[in-house]
Amino acid sequence: MSLPPLPPAPAGRRLRLPVALREEPQFRLLFTGLALSIFGDRVTMLVLPFAVLAVGGGVGEVAAVSVSQFVPFVLLALPAGVWADRFDRKRILVTTDTVRCLVQAVGAVLLLTHVAVVPELVVLAAVYGAADAFASPAMTGLVPAVVAPRNLQSANALRGTTYSVGSIAGPAVGGLLVALAGPGAGFAFDAVTFAVMVAAVSRLRPAAVAASSEQAPGFLEGLRGGWREVRTRPWVLAFLAGWSAYSVLVLPSIFVLGPVLAERDFGGAAGWAVITSAFGIGSLIGDLVLLRWRPPRALRIGALALLGASTQAAVIGSGLGVPVVAALELLAGICVTGCFTLWETSLQEHVPPQALSRVSSYDYLTSTGLIPVGNVLGGGLAALLGLRPALVAMSVAGVAAAACVLAVPAVRALPRGPVEEA
């Protein structure tokens, strides 16, 4: 069932929706489900540690459940990219979102009935992560199948707003649910959002995704072909290296060292909440800017944004007060979302549709898949150097890696892709 274009608003009261929502009825449908689903995920990110603590776990158990969500990306990201290029991406998303809906529903039942134990939460987190590993490259490949080339940046910026708004409002809603009904309520909420996502994706027109279903060769040949698409594009290799450095060297400041430092120097959870909320607000500002600004050299701007994003660890470890750190983190949020949106758009504009999911799977492998490595490295550096020196050293290395990305001529010179209709 297709959706008609939105009618024009009355004169004098014209509502200027982003172009991807005005002109792309199929994307409107996808965006509706995606926005709610991502919001549910952000609720669960806050709820999950409290769920582990509620069933008798400690810090080690919280870490085990968290890591079990990321490990599947290491094992499954590349195979997931091959399958997303070979098979119907819409069907993959319906399947993976159904699995994640069921996982969260089972978790909700176990927690609400007070029978959950930590090993069950570890298994559920691992199954969720495995489904997520298959969904991510499929989603990257699906967006160009329902959006005209000229509107890809707008669509990706809108996807970014769902993460930004979710990062701001999700923890508040999650905290409220935990306080009122316990962590099981947060899992139930997320299950409902995935049910909405399944309904939205199921209604996409088959013709809108038919072009992404390639009669590809065998699995191993598909895997080799995906690597061939990556290594023949220096700008892809450079950015993958840059994302790897950011994930290993900078992100531990957010996931591990930052909260520890906040407990000591920022007034605990309240101060850390101010800092992380400022980052979310910055991300939203960056998304809104990219809804209107279309830089002629998108990846060059993305590389500059990666430089700014890589300063995060040093900002957190700078010794400045919460207001100043929060203001700088707002700027970092603009950089992070700008880098992500322009990188994703560049992939969709320049990589052939039949190879897009395979190429993006390397992105997920080198970003999400390396987060556990970074967390271990960040903890080791903090033990060796101390918290603040470790954070500064991490940013120095991260900025140096980002500068190397910007130095690659293919990154600076990459033009925009075609904007005409296929």
Secondary structure by P-SEA (a helix, b strand, c coil): ccccccccccccccccccccccccaaaaaaaaaaaaaaaaaaaaaaaaaaaaaaacccaaaaaaaaaaacccccccaaaaaaaaaaccaaaaaaaaaaaaaaaaaaaaaaaaaccccaaaaaaaaaaaaaaaaaaaaaaaaaaaaaccccaaaaaaaaaaaaaaaaaacaaaaaaaaaacccaaaaaaaaaaaaaaaaaaaaacccccccccccccccaaaaaaaaaaaaaacaaaaaaaaaaaaaaaccccccccaaaaaaacccccaaaaaaaaaaaaaaaaaaaaaaacccccaaaaaaaaaaaaaaaaaaaaaccccaaaaaaaaaaaaaaaaaaaaaaaaaaaaccccccaaaaaaaaaaaaccaaaaaaaaaaaaaaaccaaaaaaaaaaaaaaaaaaaaaccccccccccccccc
